[in-house]
Amino acid sequence: MKRLLLIVAAVLFAQSLAAQALSPEELAKRAKRKNLTVKEWNTDSQKKTRWLDHLTVYDSKGRKVEEAEYNKFGQIERVTCEYDPVTDMVVKEVVYDDRDKPVRIRKYEYNDDGTKCKQYNYLPDGKLYTVKIFEYIFED
């Protein structure tokens, strides 16, 4: 019974943090981006040919789930995002190369206030190769 109460308390605490982290402005932005795909095109000034430069895809909750960058010859890089179902924060990003093969996996930890705490960088085989620590310094 105590275990169940602790789990429920932890979930409610995480949900309250998630609600605090999203301002009304952010919620409004997300509402406008639901199921949105944004394509950015470049045009050659002389030949008037165009090519896809950038692609951003948002899910039904207005969260960015994929972002890709292109040049005239095709995809340069693509990043997919996965979100925590409780906190609604990015917990994992997978970076793909020009051949659409994974080259890097990023996993995130957050502070209690919703700011990033650590970023773990993995190779495609799952081996950890670097850890980035975020430090926030506020000055008067």
N, C-alpha and C positions, 0 to 999 in steps of 0.2 A: 504494500500500500504506500509506504514511504517512497519507494522507487518511482511509482506511478505519479505521485505528487511532484517529485523532483523533475520528472520528465515534462509534465504539464507546465510547471513553473518555468522551466528552461525554454520551452516552445513559446510561451506567452511573452517572456522577456525578449527573445529573439524577434518576435513579431513587433513588439513595441519599438525595438531599435530600428527595424526596417521602416516602420511608419514614421519615426522621427527623422530618418535619413532622407526621406523623400519630401521635399517641400511642395507646396501647392503648385508652384511654377513647374517643377519637374514632373509632377503628375499630369499637368496640362500638356506638357510637351510629349509625354508618353502617349497620351490619349490621341494626339494628332498623328503619331507615327504607327499606330496599330496596323499590322499587316502591310506596311509600306515597303516598297523597293525603290531606291533612288539610284538612277544611272547618270553618271557624268560623262559627257562626250567631249572629245577634242576634235577640232577641225583644222585641217591644213589650209593655210591662207592662200596657197597658190593653186593646188589641185582641187580644193574644196572637198576632199575626201575626209571622212570622219571615222574615229575609232573610239571604242569604249575606254575611258580613263579610270573610272572608279565605280564600284558597285557596293551599295550598303543595303542590307536586308534587315527588317525589323519583324518581330513576331507579333502574335495577337495581343500581347501585353505592352507593346511599344518598346521592347528592349532590343538592342542591336544584337543580332545573332550571327551575322556574317558581314565581313568587309573584305573587298578584293580590290587590288590595284593592277592596272593593265598598261601596256604600251602598244605600239602599232603591231607588234608581233604576237601579242597574247598576254596571258596572265603573268604578272611578276611575283605577286604574293597574295595569299588569301589567309584570313584569320577567322576562326569560328569561336563563338563564346557559349559557355554553359553557365547557367545560373543556379544558385541554391534555392530550392523551393520554399524554404522558410524565410530567409533573409532577403531574397530577391537580388542578391549581389553576385557579381561574376566570381565564380570559383575556379574556372578552368578556361584557358584559351589554347587553341591548337593552331600553329602557324604552318602553312603549306608553302612549298616553293613553286617555281614556274611549271613544274611537271605535276603539280597537285599531290606531291608526296609530303607527309609531315616532316618538318625539320626541327621543330621546337614545341615543347608543351610547357605552358605556364600555369601554375596553380597559386592561388592567393589565400592569405589569411588576413583578417581585419581586426582592428582595435574595437573596443566597446562602443566608440563614438562613430563607427562606420568608416573610418579612414583605413587605408591599406597599412598593414603591419609588415608582412613579408610576401615576397614573390619567389617561388621555387621554380627553377628552370631545369627542365628535363630534356634529354635526348629522346628521339623517337623510340628507342629500345627501352625507355623507362628509367635510364640511369640519370641520377641527379648530378648536374655539373656546376650550377651556381645557385646562390641564394642572395636575393636583394632585400635589404632591410630599409624600410622607410622611416625617416626621422623628421618630425615636425617641430620647427622652432619658431615660436611667435615672439616678436620683439615689439616693445612699446614705441 
